[in-house]
Amino acid sequence: MKIIILNPSFGDNFVRVARWAAKSRGRVQRHPEYLLTAAQVLIDAGHDTHFIEAAARNLTVEESVDSTVHLKPDLLVMHVTTPSIYSDIEQAKIIKNKTHCKIAFVGQHATAEIDNTFEIGRGVVDYILAREYDYTLRDLAQGLPDDKNPGLCWIKNGQVIKNNPRPDLDVNDLPFPAWHLIKPEWYPDAGKKFPFLTLMTGRGCNNACTFCRDPQLMYGHQFRNRRADLVVAEMEHDLKLHPQIREIMFETDTFGANRQHVIDVCNLIISKGIHKRISWSCNMRVNTDLSLLPLMRKAGCRMLMTGFEFGTNENLRVVRKGGVSIEMARAYTKEAHRLGFTVHGCFMFGAPGETRTSARATIDFAKSLALDTIQFTGIAVYPGTSLYAWAKENGYILAQDWKDWLTATGEQRTLLSYPQFSHKDIDEHIDIGLKEFYLRPKQIWSMLISINSIGDLLRKLYGLKAFIDYFSHKMKKGFQKPTDKKPFAKFLHRKIKGRNNNMRLTPAC
């Protein structure tokens, strides 16, 4: 069977597979590691499989559709998101009319909104592959009867049929992602050494944060680590396939969750000498066992991406950021800084009960820590999460339609608004936090003296351009979908590389 996996276009710099589907403030792009893992599963099963990266390459809708139609698929698999769902369905409709292929949707939004997606995609969407879709897709391609395929949602006699969920798969059985179908240079990120690839050391998360989509919708609350030898073998595979990459990002939500796993991975990296060839970075929590950090540093870990989230223990508690505290965050950052890690801090505004006082505390907390870079954002609220259900029930969500999830220029739109802390307050504090953190003489000097190569200089310039670009669009407000036009060529980006339906919201499933 000929199968096309399409990461569709949706405007300039739209990041489709990140935790927040929008144009990121840092103007980064995320690698589609989950889609490419599924692609390799299909390839291993003998199917003629292609991947079209229209999002990261900033293809127009016309280019996205034409590239797919040209390949004449039997089955089209599309990753869909909350703000892009109408556009995704429209593209699928055009492709279906021209090729008569079957259409399958995957991703968090389709999983959370099965009935609504089938409703607005009536006559277009044949299947939704809920939750973890690798083997559901393989079995669909293999011709397994629809009613026998766990995790498959489909239409029979005009009715939506939802098969029993597929059990969590064994992550050790999964192949390495089909990275040969993309170019690492398509994915800029000022915080990473360029070019880089991502690597999932496991799936699931053993925490219960109310805002986090993936554990609640896709991969569950049981953390499933891949064996250390497979993680390191994938690093070696990536280096052989793309020898130009300069870093690997362990994109797993909490790499440090299992102490022994971290020790085994680091020791293997050292024994094979991989740390002498390439650096790596990872996502961490502040309650990580700090005794692991020296070994990680020795094994070549460069940067720790850390979800500090809020500057008060009360806000951490209310979003169920379990087992962490402000005091832990200070100790963690101090030790990471002492050992020479680059630390990127992630912060949010808009927890239930947030006030101007608590938001100010978050900004001051971020500034008090020895952080190299930070991001501030409004807390994301997506269908299928417990935070979304609570906010919708209490009338705290501004959006009335899926297209309301973005501003007119494609930025993430603040969706929550409380009586004591409005969406305007959230936006104001995002901008205040970014300016106060990055425009301090101390921070500017720290970033300047950390430049030790042309690559570092170009990454810093890319980040500066993203900072300026974000604030230059702040006055462009609105609810309509971002215009879908190919962006003008970006000098710094080239330099780095050289090296319509109005259905109302339905309750979350």
N, C-alpha and C positions, 0 to 999 in steps of 0.2 A: 504494500500500500504506500502511496506517496503522501507524506504528511508534512505540512508546513506549520511550524510554530512561529507565530507572529507576535512581536512586542510592538503594538501599533503606535503610530504617530498621534500626538495630541498637543501640537504647538511647540514653540521654542523652549528647549531645555527642560521639558517635562520629565521628571524622574518617576518612572512607572513602578519599579520594583523595590523602592525604598519603604521605610516604615511610614512615611508620609508622602502620598502621591501628589506631587506639586513641583513647581520650579523651586529648587532649594535656594536658600539665602546664600549658600556658599557656591552656587552654580556648579555643583558636582553631578556626576552620574554614577549609578550603581550597576554592578555587574549582575546579569540574570542567572546566577548560579543554579537556582532551583529549576528554571526552565531548561537549562542546558544539561542538568542531571537527567531530567525526564527525556530530553532528546537523545542522550547516550543510551538510556534504557531502550528506546525505540530502535536505535541503530543496532544495538546488540541483539535485538529480536529480529533483525533482518529487514527492517522497513527503510524505504527511501525517505530520509528525514532531512529537512532543511530548516534553517532558522533565519528569520528576517528581523534585524534589529533596526526598526524604524524610529524608536524613541530616542535612544542615545545618539543616533546619527543625525537627528533632526531632519528626517525626511518629511516631506509634505504628506498630507493625506493621499493625494493623487499618486505620489511615488510609492507610498506604503501599499496602496491597493494594487497598483500596476505591477509591482514586484511580485506580489502574491499571485495575481491572476496569471502572470506569465508562466509560473511554474505548474499551473493546472493541478492543484492538490485534490486528492480524494477526501482528505480530512484536514480541516483547518482548526488549529488550536490557538486560542487568543487569550492572552493575559489581560484581564479587565480590571478597572479601578473605579472607585466611587465617583470622582469628579468627571471621569472620561466615559462613563458607561453609555451615554447616548451616542457619542461619536464612535465608540467601539462597535456598537450594534449597527450603526449606519455603514461603517466600513465592512462589517461582516455581511450585511445585506447586499452591498454592491458585489462583493466577491462571490457570494452564493449565487446571485443571479447570472453571473458570467461564467461560473465554473460548475455549478450544481453540486458543489461539495457539501459534505456534512460539516457542521460548525459545533465546536466544543469550547466552552468558556472555563477558565481556571482562575484561581486567585481568591483573595480574602473577600472582596465585595460579592462576587458570585456565590461564594460559600455562605456568607451571611444573609444574602437577599435572594435566595433561590426562586421563590414564587414571583417576586417583583421583576427579577431579571428575565424569567420566562415570559412574563406578561408584556413587558415593554419590548421584548425581543421575539414576540409571537411571529411564527412563520420563518424566523431566521435562526434562532438558537435551537439546536437539536439536543445538546447535552450540556450539563454542568457537572464538572468533576470536583466534588466537594472535598475539602480538606486536602490531605496529602495525596497527590494525584498521580505519582509516578507509575504505579502498577495498575491503577484504574485505567489510565491512558493506554498502557501496553495491552491490557486485556481487551479494551475496546478495539484497538487496531488489529488484534489477533482474531477478532470476530466472535468473542464470547457473547452469548445472548445477553441482551440488555438487562433482563431480569435476574441474571446470574452474576452480575458484576458489582461487587461491593463498592460503595462510594459513588456510584453513578446515579445521576438524577436525569430523568428523561420524560418525554411526553408520550402518553398512550391514550388514544381516543379523546384528545383535548385536555386530558388531566395530567397534572404533574405527579410523577412517580419518583419517590425518593427511596432508593435502596438502602439497606442497612449500611452503617458506616464501615469502612475498611479498617481493620485493626492496624495499630501503629506498625510500620514496617521495621525490619532489622536494618539499621543504617550501615552495618558492615557488609550488607549485600549490595549496596548501591555502587554503581561505577563512578569513576571520576567524571566531572562535567565535560561536555563536548566543547572544550575551549577552542578547538580548531575551527569552530563555526563563527568565531568573533575575532576582533583585533583588540588587544588590551588598550591601544591608543585611543579607542572610542570613549574611554571612561576617565575624564579628567577629575581630579580631586586635589585641591591645594594642600591638603593635609597629608597626603601620601607621597612616597617617592614614586616618580612617574617613569614608565608605566608600571602598573601593578595588577595583580589578580586577587580575587577573594577565595577563601576556602572555608567550607563548613566542617568544623570538627565534630559536629553532632547536630541533633535536632531536638526541639522541645526546650522547655525552661521550667525549672522547679520552683519558680516564684509565681505570684498571683497579682501582679500590678493591674489595677483596674483599667488602665488605658492601653495596654499592650495587646495588639491584635493577634500576633502569630501564635502564642500559646493557647489563646482562647478559641481561635478559629481554625488553625492549620495543623500545628504540630504537638499540641498537648502540653500538659504540665509535668510530664515525666521526661527528665533530661536523658537523652540517649546518645552517649558518646561513641564515636567511631574508635576502633582500636588505634593505639598510638602508631603502630607500624603502617597502617593505612594512611593516617594523616601525613606522616613523613614521606611515604611513598608518593602521595599526591603532590607534595612539594617538589620532589625530584621530577615527577612527570611534568609538572607545570614548567619547570626550568628547562627541561629538554624540548618541550613543545614551543615555548616562547622564551628563548634565552635572553631577550632584551629586557624582561621584567626586572625591576629593581627592588620590589617588595611584595610580600604576600600578606593579605589582611585576613586574619581569622575572624570571620564575620558572625560566628556563633554568638548568640545573645550573651552567654556567660561562660567564657572559656575557662575561668578559674573555679567553676563550681565543684569540680571533683579534683581534689588535691593530688591523688595518685596519677590521674590522667595527665595533669600538667607536668608532673615529674617525669613520667614515661616519655611524653612528647619531647620535652626539652633535652633529656638525656640522649634520645635517638638523634635529634638534630645535631647535637654536639658530636656524638660518635661518628656520624656520617660527614661531618665537616660542612654541613649546609649553612651554618651560621657565619662561615667565612666567605660565603658566596652571595648571600642575600639577607636583608633584614626582614623582620615580620612584626606585625602589630596585632592587637586583639581588643575585643570588648571585655571590660571588667566591671565588677561591682566593688564598692568600697569595703564590703565585709569579706573580701578575699583574704585568705591566710597570707599575711605579709611575709612569712618566711619563704614563700615561693618566689618573691620578686627577685632576689639575687640570682637564683638559678635561671629564671626567665631572661634576665639581662645578659647573663653569660651565654645563653643560647641564641642571642641575637635579637631579642625583642626590643623594638625601638620605641613604640608608642602605645599608650594605654588609652583607649576610648572609653570614657567612664560616665555612667549616668548618675550624676549627683542629684539631678532633678530639682530639688528645692532647698531653700536655706533655713527651713524650720523643721524640727522633728514632728510637729503637728501635721504639716502638709505631707511629709513622708508617710506618716501613719494613715492618713485619710485615703491615700491612693494605694495603700497596702504594699508599699515598698518594703517588704519584710526584712527584718534583721539588720537594717542599716540605721545610722544616726549621723547627725552633724559631727559628733565627736569622732566616730569612725572615719568619716570622710577627711577630717583634718589629719589624722594619724596616717591614713593611706597616702594622701597627697604628699605629706612630708617625707615619707619613706621613699616613694616613687621618685620624687625630686632629688633626694639625696643620692639615689642610685643612678641618676642620669637619664631616666625615662623622659620622653616627651609625653605630656599629659594633656589630652583634650577633654574638656568638661562639657557635658550636656545638661542644660537647665531649662525649666519650664515655668510658665505662669498659668494660673487658672484652675488650681486644685479646688475641689469643693470647700467653700469657706474662705477662699483667698481674699485678702484685703490689700490695700495699698501698703500697709505696714509690713505684711508678710512678703509681698512682692519686693519691697525695698530691701528686706532682709536677704532675699535670694541674690539680688544684685551685689550687695555688700559682701555676702558670703563668697560669691564667685571671685570678687576682686581680692579677697583676703587670702585665697589659696595660691599656691605656686603652680599656676596653670600656664601652659604655652598658648593654647587656643581654646575658644569656647563657642558654644552656640546657645542662643536663647530662642524659645519658640512658645507659642500658645499650646497648651496641652491638647494633643490630638484626640478627637472623639469620633470613632468610626463605628458603623453598624456591626453588631455582633459582639461588641465588648460590653462589659458590665457598666462601665462609665457612660457609654452611649444610652443604654437602657435607663439608667438612673436619670441622666440629664433630660432625656426625651420625656420621661414620665413627669418630671418637675417643670417642664417648659423652659429649660435653660439653653436649648439649641436654637440658634438664629436661622439656620438653613431651612428652607421649605421645599427644596428640590435638590437632586443630586448635583446639578450644575452649580449650586451655591457653595460648593466646597472650595472653590478657588476665587481669587479676585479676577478682575478683567485682564490683568497682565499675567495670570497664571501662577501667582504666588499662593502659598498656603493662606487660607482665610481663617481668621479667628472665628470659631463657631460657638463657643460658650460665652454666655453673658449672664452675670448674676446681679441681683439688686444692689449689692454692696460693692461689686467689682465688675464693671461692664466690659464688653469686648473692646471698647476704645481704651479702657484702662490697661487691658492686656497688651494691646498693640503699642501703647505708649511706653510700657515698661520694657518690651522687647527692644525697642529702638534706644531707649535710655541705657539699657544694659549693654548693648553692643557698642555704643559710642563710649560709654564710661570705661569699659574694659579695654578696648583697642586703642583709644586715643590718649591713654595715659603715657607720658614720656617714658616711664619705667618699662611699660609693655612694648612700646615702639623700639626702644633701645635693645631690649631682650630679643626681639624678633630679628633685629638687624645683626646683632653679634652672633646669632645662631646660623647665619648664612655661611656655609663653607664650601659651596660648589655652585656651578652654573645652574644645576638642577634645582638647588635650594632657592636660588635667586628667582628662577622662573616660577616656581611654586608660590613664592611669596607675592610676586607680581600678579599671578593669576588670582590669588586670594584678595589682594588689594582691589583688583578690577571687579571681582564679584561683590566686594563690600560697597564700592562706589555704585555699581550697577543696581544693587538692591535699593539703596537709598534714593537713587535717581528715579525709581519707579513708585516711590511711596505715595505720590500724589494721585496716581492713577487708580482710582477705586471703582468698584462695580461688581456686578454679579454675573455678567455674561461670560460665556466661554472665551478663553483666550484666542486671539486670531491665530489661524493656522498657516503661517507663512514661513518659508525657509529663512533663517537668520542670515544677516550679513557675516562675511568671514571675519573671524576674530584673530587679531594679530598674535596675542599671547597664546591663544589656543593652538594656532599653527606652530608657533615656536616650540611649545611643549611637545606636540605631536612629532615635530621634526627631530626631536631627540627621541423630525425633531419633535421629541416627544415630551410632554409635560406631566407625566405621571407623578402623583404626590408620593411622599415618603410613606413606606409601610413599616410596621414595627419590625425590629430586628428578630431574626429567627433564633 
